[in-house]
Amino acid sequence: MLPTFTVIVYDVYPEYANNLGILKKDSLISKIWFWTTKSILRNAKANITIGRDMQKLIDSKTNDFDVSNVIIPNWSDENVIK
């Protein structure tokens, strides 16, 4: 059994590197990195994200698992800045 842990997500890899063109989406490194990230997020008790868009991405990686994904914005008030 894995220990209980929470992940605070500031950046999402390999998507970040794929979008910048640093890694090709279909490369072996990207596939392994994607699988590893997904596995970590799915096994966490909770995942904390810093914004709406990142939470949508994390939700898509954990959609069939009993994981709590929450937003704690640390840069701005999301109710004021849209």
C-alpha positions as YAML, in Angstrom:
chain: A
units: angstrom
residues:
- id: 1
  name: MET
  ca: [0.00, 0.00, 0.00]
- id: 2
  name: LEU
  ca: [1.26, 3.46, -0.92]
- id: 3
  name: PRO
  ca: [1.62, 6.12, 1.77]
- id: 4
  name: THR
  ca: [-0.95, 8.92, 1.79]
- id: 5
  name: PHE
  ca: [0.29, 12.07, 0.07]
- id: 6
  name: THR
  ca: [-0.95, 15.31, -1.46]
- id: 7
  name: VAL
  ca: [0.45, 16.86, -4.64]
- id: 8
  name: ILE
  ca: [0.71, 20.61, -5.21]
- id: 9
  name: VAL
  ca: [0.76, 21.13, -8.98]
- id: 10
  name: TYR
  ca: [2.50, 24.24, -10.31]
- id: 11
  name: ASP
  ca: [3.33, 22.96, -13.80]
- id: 12
  name: VAL
  ca: [2.10, 19.95, -15.73]
- id: 13
  name: TYR
  ca: [4.63, 17.88, -17.63]
- id: 14
  name: PRO
  ca: [5.07, 16.65, -20.27]
- id: 15
  name: GLU
  ca: [2.24, 18.83, -21.63]
- id: 16
  name: TYR
  ca: [4.19, 22.01, -20.89]
- id: 17
  name: ALA
  ca: [7.24, 20.75, -22.79]
- id: 18
  name: ASN
  ca: [5.03, 19.43, -25.63]
- id: 19
  name: ASN
  ca: [3.29, 22.80, -26.04]
- id: 20
  name: LEU
  ca: [6.63, 24.61, -26.18]
- id: 21
  name: GLY
  ca: [7.93, 22.19, -28.80]
- id: 22
  name: ILE
  ca: [10.72, 20.95, -26.55]
- id: 23
  name: LEU
  ca: [9.40, 17.37, -26.63]
- id: 24
  name: LYS
  ca: [7.34, 15.68, -29.30]
- id: 25
  name: LYS
  ca: [4.05, 14.39, -27.91]
- id: 26
  name: ASP
  ca: [4.61, 10.91, -29.37]
- id: 27
  name: SER
  ca: [8.24, 10.58, -28.17]
- id: 28
  name: LEU
  ca: [9.14, 7.79, -25.75]
- id: 29
  name: ILE
  ca: [10.28, 10.27, -23.09]
- id: 30
  name: SER
  ca: [7.00, 12.17, -23.34]
- id: 31
  name: LYS
  ca: [4.93, 8.97, -23.08]
- id: 32
  name: ILE
  ca: [6.85, 7.72, -20.04]
- id: 33
  name: TRP
  ca: [6.67, 11.16, -18.38]
- id: 34
  name: PHE
  ca: [2.91, 11.39, -19.08]
- id: 35
  name: TRP
  ca: [2.30, 7.93, -17.60]
- id: 36
  name: THR
  ca: [4.43, 8.68, -14.51]
- id: 37
  name: THR
  ca: [2.69, 12.01, -13.85]
- id: 38
  name: LYS
  ca: [-0.73, 10.43, -14.31]
- id: 39
  name: SER
  ca: [0.17, 7.60, -11.93]
- id: 40
  name: ILE
  ca: [1.37, 10.01, -9.23]
- id: 41
  name: LEU
  ca: [-1.75, 12.19, -9.52]
- id: 42
  name: ARG
  ca: [-4.09, 9.19, -9.42]
- id: 43
  name: ASN
  ca: [-2.46, 7.74, -6.31]
- id: 44
  name: ALA
  ca: [-2.53, 11.00, -4.35]
- id: 45
  name: LYS
  ca: [-5.13, 11.60, -1.67]
- id: 46
  name: ALA
  ca: [-5.56, 15.11, -3.09]
- id: 47
  name: ASN
  ca: [-4.17, 17.29, -5.87]
- id: 48
  name: ILE
  ca: [-3.94, 21.02, -5.34]
- id: 49
  name: THR
  ca: [-3.85, 23.22, -8.43]
- id: 50
  name: ILE
  ca: [-3.34, 26.96, -8.80]
- id: 51
  name: GLY
  ca: [-6.05, 27.70, -11.36]
- id: 52
  name: ARG
  ca: [-9.13, 26.63, -13.30]
- id: 53
  name: ASP
  ca: [-7.38, 25.51, -16.49]
- id: 54
  name: MET
  ca: [-4.84, 23.42, -14.63]
- id: 55
  name: GLN
  ca: [-7.61, 21.83, -12.58]
- id: 56
  name: LYS
  ca: [-9.40, 20.80, -15.80]
- id: 57
  name: LEU
  ca: [-6.22, 19.09, -17.01]
- id: 58
  name: ILE
  ca: [-5.69, 17.33, -13.66]
- id: 59
  name: ASP
  ca: [-9.36, 16.28, -13.62]
- id: 60
  name: SER
  ca: [-8.89, 14.67, -17.04]
- id: 61
  name: LYS
  ca: [-5.93, 12.65, -15.71]
- id: 62
  name: THR
  ca: [-7.79, 11.47, -12.60]
- id: 63
  name: ASN
  ca: [-11.42, 11.29, -13.76]
- id: 64
  name: ASP
  ca: [-12.07, 7.64, -12.83]
- id: 65
  name: PHE
  ca: [-10.23, 7.68, -9.50]
- id: 66
  name: ASP
  ca: [-11.21, 8.66, -5.98]
- id: 67
  name: VAL
  ca: [-8.97, 11.74, -5.84]
- id: 68
  name: SER
  ca: [-9.89, 15.17, -4.55]
- id: 69
  name: ASN
  ca: [-8.75, 17.92, -6.95]
- id: 70
  name: VAL
  ca: [-9.00, 21.42, -5.51]
- id: 71
  name: ILE
  ca: [-7.96, 24.92, -6.54]
- id: 72
  name: ILE
  ca: [-6.01, 27.13, -4.16]
- id: 73
  name: PRO
  ca: [-5.07, 30.18, -6.23]
- id: 74
  name: ASN
  ca: [-1.82, 31.65, -4.95]
- id: 75
  name: TRP
  ca: [-1.29, 34.42, -7.49]
- id: 76
  name: SER
  ca: [-4.61, 36.26, -7.70]
- id: 77
  name: ASP
  ca: [-8.21, 36.29, -6.57]
- id: 78
  name: GLU
  ca: [-10.03, 34.25, -9.22]
- id: 79
  name: ASN
  ca: [-13.34, 35.84, -8.24]
- id: 80
  name: VAL
  ca: [-12.03, 39.30, -9.14]
- id: 81
  name: ILE
  ca: [-9.70, 38.60, -12.09]
- id: 82
  name: LYS
  ca: [-11.30, 36.68, -14.97]
...
